[in-house]
Amino acid sequence: MNIKEVLEPIFRQVFDDEQIKLAAEMTADDVDGWDSLSHVNLIVAIESKLKIRFTQKELLTFRCVGDLMRASAEKAGLPVA
């Protein structure tokens, strides 16, 4: 299982949209309802599912979904694709 297969259902649940297809270049502007509160919910859901923790510094470096996917994969020991 790769990180996209793990994260896609989390994104769909957090944003209540079964049509979400993750792409590395996606940003918050590409997802309806992605605001500061849903961002926190997303990060908490990812950390909980993967049993990982992001530092504040790491969170501030994420510019796109690809950054989040790479960091999550690295921490969880999963392949990116």
C-alpha positions as CSV (number, residue, x, y, z in Angstrom):
1,M,0.0,0.0,0.0
2,N,1.3,3.4,-0.9
3,I,0.8,6.7,0.9
4,K,-1.8,8.0,-1.7
5,E,-4.0,4.9,-1.0
6,V,-3.8,5.7,2.7
7,L,-4.4,9.5,2.4
8,E,-7.1,9.6,-0.2
9,P,-9.8,8.1,2.0
10,I,-8.8,10.4,4.8
11,F,-9.2,13.5,2.5
12,R,-12.6,12.2,1.3
13,Q,-13.8,11.8,4.9
14,V,-12.5,15.1,6.2
15,F,-13.8,17.1,3.3
16,D,-16.9,14.9,2.8
17,D,-16.3,14.4,-0.9
18,E,-16.0,10.9,-2.3
19,Q,-14.7,12.4,-5.6
20,I,-11.4,13.7,-4.3
21,K,-8.5,12.3,-6.3
22,L,-5.1,13.3,-4.8
23,A,-2.4,14.7,-6.9
24,A,1.0,16.0,-5.7
25,E,0.4,19.5,-7.1
26,M,-2.9,20.0,-5.3
27,T,-3.3,22.8,-2.8
28,A,-6.0,23.9,-0.4
29,D,-7.4,26.1,-3.2
30,D,-8.2,22.9,-5.2
31,V,-10.4,21.4,-2.5
32,D,-13.8,22.8,-1.6
33,G,-14.0,23.5,2.1
34,W,-10.3,23.4,2.9
35,D,-9.9,26.1,5.5
36,S,-7.9,26.4,8.7
37,L,-10.2,24.2,10.7
38,S,-10.5,21.4,8.2
39,H,-6.7,21.6,7.8
40,V,-6.3,20.9,11.5
41,N,-8.8,18.0,11.2
42,L,-6.9,16.6,8.2
43,I,-3.5,16.7,10.0
44,V,-5.0,15.1,13.1
45,A,-6.7,12.4,11.1
46,I,-3.4,11.6,9.2
47,E,-1.4,11.5,12.3
48,S,-3.9,9.3,14.0
49,K,-4.2,6.8,11.1
50,L,-0.4,6.6,10.5
51,K,0.5,6.9,14.2
52,I,2.9,9.7,13.4
53,R,3.4,13.3,14.5
54,F,4.4,16.4,12.6
55,T,6.4,19.2,14.2
56,Q,5.2,22.7,13.8
57,K,8.2,23.4,11.6
58,E,7.3,20.6,9.3
59,L,3.7,21.7,9.0
60,L,4.9,25.2,7.9
61,T,6.9,23.8,5.0
62,F,4.0,22.0,3.3
63,R,3.1,24.0,0.2
64,C,1.1,21.3,-1.6
65,V,-0.4,17.8,-1.1
66,G,2.8,16.3,-2.5
67,D,4.8,17.8,0.4
68,L,2.3,16.3,2.8
69,M,2.4,12.9,1.1
70,R,6.2,12.8,1.0
71,A,6.5,13.7,4.7
72,S,3.8,11.3,5.7
73,A,5.3,8.4,3.7
74,E,8.7,9.1,5.1
75,K,7.5,9.1,8.7
76,A,5.2,6.0,8.2
77,G,7.8,4.0,6.2
78,L,5.4,3.8,3.2
79,P,6.2,4.3,-0.5
80,V,5.0,7.6,-2.0
81,A,3.6,6.0,-5.2
